[in-house]
Amino acid sequence: MKILFLFLMPLLLSACVAVSPPPPYGPAPLPSPDPYHPESFIGLPLPAAQAAADRAGLPHRVIERDGVPLPSTRDFNPQRLNFAVARNRVVRVTRG
């Protein structure tokens, strides 16, 4: 019986070790969009997409908000990104 107690004591004491709390769960970090692939902006919140376009030095505009087309010029600029937004998230991106 003493031998069994000696083998079980370290096991019982190891159960008393403090355990660190699990990491906090939150939204996953958003991927950084690639300015050469406009589809990488899809799914980003509009402010994040606009900030990424600004950092890349790309002109941009919102051409549709929640399914409603917005007034825009008809000139074509191949560097400009046109964002279609639904519920403040980018759902479509075109160039022009």
ChimeraX commands (.cxc) that place a marker at each C-alpha (Angstrom):
marker #1 position 0.00,0.00,0.00 radius 0.5
marker #1 position 2.88,2.38,0.78 radius 0.5
marker #1 position 4.39,1.71,-2.63 radius 0.5
marker #1 position 1.12,2.58,-4.35 radius 0.5
marker #1 position 0.94,5.79,-2.31 radius 0.5
marker #1 position 4.50,6.74,-3.32 radius 0.5
marker #1 position 3.67,6.30,-7.00 radius 0.5
marker #1 position 0.37,8.18,-6.83 radius 0.5
marker #1 position 1.64,11.16,-4.77 radius 0.5
marker #1 position 3.61,12.84,-7.64 radius 0.5
marker #1 position 0.63,12.34,-9.94 radius 0.5
marker #1 position -1.73,13.94,-7.45 radius 0.5
marker #1 position 0.63,16.86,-6.80 radius 0.5
marker #1 position 1.10,17.53,-10.49 radius 0.5
marker #1 position -2.66,18.10,-10.79 radius 0.5
marker #1 position -2.28,21.13,-8.48 radius 0.5
marker #1 position -0.01,23.06,-10.87 radius 0.5
marker #1 position -1.39,26.41,-11.97 radius 0.5
marker #1 position -2.52,26.47,-15.56 radius 0.5
marker #1 position -2.23,29.62,-17.65 radius 0.5
marker #1 position -5.51,30.92,-19.06 radius 0.5
marker #1 position -6.27,30.19,-22.69 radius 0.5
marker #1 position -5.54,32.93,-25.21 radius 0.5
marker #1 position -8.40,35.36,-25.74 radius 0.5
marker #1 position -10.66,34.57,-28.64 radius 0.5
marker #1 position -11.45,37.40,-30.94 radius 0.5
marker #1 position -11.77,38.12,-34.60 radius 0.5
marker #1 position -8.93,36.85,-36.71 radius 0.5
marker #1 position -6.67,39.58,-38.04 radius 0.5
marker #1 position -7.63,40.75,-41.49 radius 0.5
marker #1 position -5.31,39.79,-44.30 radius 0.5
marker #1 position -3.36,42.58,-45.92 radius 0.5
marker #1 position -4.78,43.19,-49.40 radius 0.5
marker #1 position -2.51,42.99,-52.43 radius 0.5
marker #1 position -2.91,46.13,-54.57 radius 0.5
marker #1 position -2.06,44.09,-57.69 radius 0.5
marker #1 position -5.00,41.75,-57.03 radius 0.5
marker #1 position -8.13,43.83,-56.40 radius 0.5
marker #1 position -10.11,40.74,-55.34 radius 0.5
marker #1 position -7.96,40.63,-52.19 radius 0.5
marker #1 position -9.92,43.67,-50.92 radius 0.5
marker #1 position -13.19,41.70,-50.87 radius 0.5
marker #1 position -14.48,41.08,-47.35 radius 0.5
marker #1 position -12.59,43.96,-45.75 radius 0.5
marker #1 position -14.43,46.70,-43.88 radius 0.5
marker #1 position -14.59,49.81,-46.07 radius 0.5
marker #1 position -12.27,51.93,-43.86 radius 0.5
marker #1 position -9.61,49.16,-43.93 radius 0.5
marker #1 position -9.89,48.83,-47.72 radius 0.5
marker #1 position -9.61,52.58,-48.19 radius 0.5
marker #1 position -6.59,52.76,-45.86 radius 0.5
marker #1 position -4.88,49.91,-47.75 radius 0.5
marker #1 position -5.53,51.62,-51.08 radius 0.5
marker #1 position -4.14,54.87,-49.66 radius 0.5
marker #1 position -1.00,53.09,-48.43 radius 0.5
marker #1 position -0.52,51.59,-51.90 radius 0.5
marker #1 position -1.02,55.01,-53.49 radius 0.5
marker #1 position -4.07,53.85,-55.47 radius 0.5
marker #1 position -6.99,56.16,-56.13 radius 0.5
marker #1 position -10.30,54.65,-55.06 radius 0.5
marker #1 position -14.00,55.38,-54.79 radius 0.5
marker #1 position -17.24,53.76,-53.68 radius 0.5
marker #1 position -19.52,53.18,-56.67 radius 0.5
marker #1 position -22.24,51.14,-54.93 radius 0.5
marker #1 position -23.49,51.07,-51.34 radius 0.5
marker #1 position -25.93,48.38,-50.17 radius 0.5
marker #1 position -27.02,47.65,-53.76 radius 0.5
marker #1 position -27.65,51.31,-54.63 radius 0.5
marker #1 position -25.39,52.70,-57.38 radius 0.5
marker #1 position -23.73,56.00,-56.48 radius 0.5
marker #1 position -22.98,58.82,-58.90 radius 0.5
marker #1 position -19.55,58.48,-60.48 radius 0.5
marker #1 position -17.70,59.86,-63.44 radius 0.5
marker #1 position -17.37,57.77,-66.58 radius 0.5
marker #1 position -13.68,58.42,-67.12 radius 0.5
marker #1 position -11.48,55.33,-67.09 radius 0.5
marker #1 position -8.45,55.23,-64.80 radius 0.5
marker #1 position -6.80,51.77,-64.87 radius 0.5
marker #1 position -5.18,52.38,-61.47 radius 0.5
marker #1 position -8.38,53.40,-59.66 radius 0.5
marker #1 position -10.21,50.84,-57.51 radius 0.5
marker #1 position -14.01,50.92,-57.52 radius 0.5
marker #1 position -15.53,49.46,-54.36 radius 0.5
marker #1 position -19.05,48.05,-54.12 radius 0.5
marker #1 position -20.01,47.92,-50.44 radius 0.5
marker #1 position -22.72,46.06,-48.53 radius 0.5
marker #1 position -23.15,46.55,-44.77 radius 0.5
marker #1 position -19.84,48.46,-44.70 radius 0.5
marker #1 position -17.87,45.53,-46.21 radius 0.5
marker #1 position -16.34,45.42,-49.68 radius 0.5
marker #1 position -18.25,42.88,-51.79 radius 0.5
marker #1 position -16.86,43.68,-55.26 radius 0.5
marker #1 position -13.84,45.51,-56.64 radius 0.5
marker #1 position -13.19,46.61,-60.19 radius 0.5
marker #1 position -10.57,48.78,-61.81 radius 0.5
marker #1 position -11.40,51.86,-63.77 radius 0.5
marker link #1:1,2 radius 0.2
marker link #1:2,3 radius 0.2
marker link #1:3,4 radius 0.2
marker link #1:4,5 radius 0.2
marker link #1:5,6 radius 0.2
marker link #1:6,7 radius 0.2
marker link #1:7,8 radius 0.2
marker link #1:8,9 radius 0.2
marker link #1:9,10 radius 0.2
marker link #1:10,11 radius 0.2
marker link #1:11,12 radius 0.2
marker link #1:12,13 radius 0.2
marker link #1:13,14 radius 0.2
marker link #1:14,15 radius 0.2
marker link #1:15,16 radius 0.2
marker link #1:16,17 radius 0.2
marker link #1:17,18 radius 0.2
marker link #1:18,19 radius 0.2
marker link #1:19,20 radius 0.2
marker link #1:20,21 radius 0.2
marker link #1:21,22 radius 0.2
marker link #1:22,23 radius 0.2
marker link #1:23,24 radius 0.2
marker link #1:24,25 radius 0.2
marker link #1:25,26 radius 0.2
marker link #1:26,27 radius 0.2
marker link #1:27,28 radius 0.2
marker link #1:28,29 radius 0.2
marker link #1:29,30 radius 0.2
marker link #1:30,31 radius 0.2
marker link #1:31,32 radius 0.2
marker link #1:32,33 radius 0.2
marker link #1:33,34 radius 0.2
marker link #1:34,35 radius 0.2
marker link #1:35,36 radius 0.2
marker link #1:36,37 radius 0.2
marker link #1:37,38 radius 0.2
marker link #1:38,39 radius 0.2
marker link #1:39,40 radius 0.2
marker link #1:40,41 radius 0.2
marker link #1:41,42 radius 0.2
marker link #1:42,43 radius 0.2
marker link #1:43,44 radius 0.2
marker link #1:44,45 radius 0.2
marker link #1:45,46 radius 0.2
marker link #1:46,47 radius 0.2
marker link #1:47,48 radius 0.2
marker link #1:48,49 radius 0.2
marker link #1:49,50 radius 0.2
marker link #1:50,51 radius 0.2
marker link #1:51,52 radius 0.2
marker link #1:52,53 radius 0.2
marker link #1:53,54 radius 0.2
marker link #1:54,55 radius 0.2
marker link #1:55,56 radius 0.2
marker link #1:56,57 radius 0.2
marker link #1:57,58 radius 0.2
marker link #1:58,59 radius 0.2
marker link #1:59,60 radius 0.2
marker link #1:60,61 radius 0.2
marker link #1:61,62 radius 0.2
marker link #1:62,63 radius 0.2
marker link #1:63,64 radius 0.2
marker link #1:64,65 radius 0.2
marker link #1:65,66 radius 0.2
marker link #1:66,67 radius 0.2
marker link #1:67,68 radius 0.2
marker link #1:68,69 radius 0.2
marker link #1:69,70 radius 0.2
marker link #1:70,71 radius 0.2
marker link #1:71,72 radius 0.2
marker link #1:72,73 radius 0.2
marker link #1:73,74 radius 0.2
marker link #1:74,75 radius 0.2
marker link #1:75,76 radius 0.2
marker link #1:76,77 radius 0.2
marker link #1:77,78 radius 0.2
marker link #1:78,79 radius 0.2
marker link #1:79,80 radius 0.2
marker link #1:80,81 radius 0.2
marker link #1:81,82 radius 0.2
marker link #1:82,83 radius 0.2
marker link #1:83,84 radius 0.2
marker link #1:84,85 radius 0.2
marker link #1:85,86 radius 0.2
marker link #1:86,87 radius 0.2
marker link #1:87,88 radius 0.2
marker link #1:88,89 radius 0.2
marker link #1:89,90 radius 0.2
marker link #1:90,91 radius 0.2
marker link #1:91,92 radius 0.2
marker link #1:92,93 radius 0.2
marker link #1:93,94 radius 0.2
marker link #1:94,95 radius 0.2
marker link #1:95,96 radius 0.2
view
